[in-house]
Amino acid sequence: MEDQGRVTPAEIRQVDEQTFGITWQDGHKSKYPCDLLRLSCPCAACVDELTGKRQVTPDAIPKDIHPLRIQSVGRYGIQIRWSDQHSTGIYTFDFLRELCLCTVCKGGEKCQN
């Protein structure tokens, strides 16, 4: 299955205080600003379940937000306890790969690295 490595992490780590990183099994490296990940939380408290409208605004996220704990959820995602004490979101690996900010991923091209 060719796409399996695309959404399976080989390494998950905190790159620096404000950046979270994943190296995927296909060799691609994604870096995420912590405030973007917190703002993108997919939980019901952050996204209205009926309308899909985001309930959290950028100004509600502390600029120095960072993970306190990262825990795996099965074989499909992670849960992050943030420094603002929020911890209910499950970030699936599919979701995180789609959220990758690099030009290759945003352009819809198949990652070659």
C-alpha positions in Angstrom: 0.0 0.0 0.0 1.9 3.1 -1.3 0.1 5.8 0.7 0.5 4.0 4.1 4.0 5.3 4.6 2.8 8.8 3.6 0.6 8.9 6.7 2.7 6.8 9.1 5.2 8.8 11.2 8.7 7.5 11.6 9.5 10.2 14.2 7.5 12.7 16.2 9.3 15.4 18.0 9.4 18.9 19.4 11.8 20.8 17.0 12.0 23.8 19.2 9.8 25.6 21.7 7.4 26.9 19.0 7.7 24.1 16.3 6.5 20.6 16.2 7.9 18.1 13.7 7.0 14.8 12.1 9.3 12.8 9.8 7.0 10.4 7.9 7.9 6.9 6.7 8.0 8.1 3.1 10.9 10.4 4.2 8.9 13.7 4.1 9.5 16.1 7.0 6.6 18.3 8.2 7.1 21.2 10.6 4.1 22.8 12.3 4.0 26.0 14.3 2.6 25.1 17.7 0.0 27.9 17.6 -1.3 26.6 14.2 -1.7 23.1 15.6 -3.5 24.3 18.7 -5.7 26.5 16.5 -6.4 23.6 14.3 -7.6 21.3 17.1 -10.4 19.1 15.7 -12.2 18.5 19.0 -15.9 19.3 19.6 -14.9 22.2 22.0 -12.9 23.8 19.2 -15.2 23.0 16.2 -19.0 23.1 16.4 -20.2 19.6 15.7 -23.3 20.7 13.8 -22.0 23.6 11.8 -18.3 22.8 11.5 -17.6 26.4 12.5 -14.3 26.9 14.4 -15.0 28.0 18.0 -11.4 29.1 18.8 -9.9 32.2 17.3 -6.2 33.0 16.8 -6.3 35.7 19.5 -7.5 33.1 22.0 -4.3 31.1 21.6 -1.3 32.2 23.6 1.7 33.1 21.5 4.0 30.9 23.6 1.7 27.8 23.3 3.6 24.5 23.4 2.9 20.9 24.1 3.3 19.6 27.6 2.7 16.0 26.7 2.2 14.1 23.4 0.5 10.8 23.6 -0.2 8.2 20.9 -3.8 7.3 20.2 -3.9 3.8 18.7 -2.0 3.6 15.5 -3.8 6.5 13.9 -3.0 9.7 15.8 -1.8 11.7 18.7 -3.3 13.6 21.6 -1.5 16.8 22.8 -1.8 18.4 26.2 -1.2 22.0 25.5 0.3 24.6 27.9 -3.1 26.3 28.0 -4.4 23.0 29.5 -6.4 22.0 26.4 -6.1 18.3 25.7 -9.3 16.9 24.2 -8.3 16.9 20.5 -7.1 13.8 18.6 -4.9 14.7 15.7 -5.1 11.9 13.2 -2.0 11.2 11.1 -4.1 11.8 8.0 -5.2 15.2 9.4 -1.6 16.2 10.3 -0.3 15.2 6.8 -3.0 17.3 5.2 -2.1 20.2 7.5 1.6 20.1 6.3 2.6 23.6 5.2 5.3 22.8 2.7 4.9 23.8 -0.9 4.9 20.2 -2.1 2.0 19.2 0.1 0.1 22.4 -0.5 0.5 22.0 -4.2 -1.0 18.5 -4.1 2.1 16.9 -5.6 3.4 13.6 -4.4 6.2 14.2 -1.9 9.5 13.0 -3.3 11.9 13.4 -0.3 
